[in-house]
Amino acid sequence: DNLSAAFNAVNYLIQRGHHRIACVTGPEDLAICQYRRQGYLQALQRHNLTLNPYFITRGDFTFKSGIAAAEHLLTLTPPPDAIFCHNDRMALGVMYRAKQLGIVIPRQLSVIGFDDIEESQYADPPLTTVAQPRVAQGEAAISLLITLMEGKPLINRSYLLETELILRQSTR
């Protein structure tokens, strides 16, 4: 459930006192990115926070695009006080560039990623992220494949699986 996961991540930032929250999206044509962006926007709306259009920047899920996003976002006046990224690699790029600029994470900037890749736990500081239920995703995919191979009709065309916000030290 990408929408709810993004909503919960941004809502967490808002509950921690952040009001200038940026979003580094993935490719616009991917449905998961559309849902994650919608969750970000809904969390801002729920708390009556004004959307700054300059706080939304697009990446391509790479570390380099996270660096580029940080270049843009952290030179704005005022800059965001938190950044929600659509994946961990971009979040790690944001953290890398922020540190180069002398920004202390999480004291001056909180960062949240998405996917809970292994490198996230070893970042400095360790990255707060959204973990997806990979085993359940695999099981659902296998079940669908078997159903299709047996020629049976698909009863469910979509599955919403719960995610978990993994709290680490990149957020205050």
JOFENZI-V583645 format. One record per backbone hydrogen bond with DSSP energy under -1.0 kcal/mol. CO is the residue of the C=O (numbers start at 1). NH is the residue of the N-H. If there is no record, write none. Layout:
CO|NH ; CO|NH
This chain:
1|5 ; 2|6 ; 3|7 ; 4|8 ; 5|9 ; 6|10 ; 7|11 ; 8|12 ; 9|13 ; 10|14 ; 11|15 ; 12|16 ; 13|18 ; 14|17 ; 20|81 ; 20|82 ; 22|84 ; 23|57 ; 24|86 ; 25|59 ; 27|30 ; 30|34 ; 31|35 ; 32|36 ; 33|37 ; 34|38 ; 35|39 ; 36|40 ; 37|41 ; 38|42 ; 39|43 ; 40|44 ; 41|45 ; 42|46 ; 43|47 ; 44|49 ; 45|48 ; 52|55 ; 53|56 ; 55|23 ; 57|25 ; 62|66 ; 63|67 ; 64|68 ; 65|69 ; 66|70 ; 67|71 ; 68|72 ; 69|73 ; 70|74 ; 73|76 ; 81|110 ; 82|22 ; 83|112 ; 84|24 ; 87|91 ; 88|92 ; 89|93 ; 90|94 ; 91|95 ; 92|96 ; 93|97 ; 94|98 ; 95|99 ; 96|100 ; 97|101 ; 98|103 ; 99|102 ; 104|108 ; 104|109 ; 110|83 ; 112|85 ; 114|88 ; 117|120 ; 118|121 ; 119|122 ; 120|127 ; 128|113 ; 129|166 ; 130|115 ; 131|164 ; 132|134 ; 133|137 ; 134|138 ; 135|139 ; 136|140 ; 137|141 ; 138|142 ; 139|143 ; 140|144 ; 141|145 ; 142|146 ; 143|147 ; 144|148 ; 145|149 ; 146|150 ; 147|152 ; 148|151 ; 164|131 ; 166|129 ; 170|111
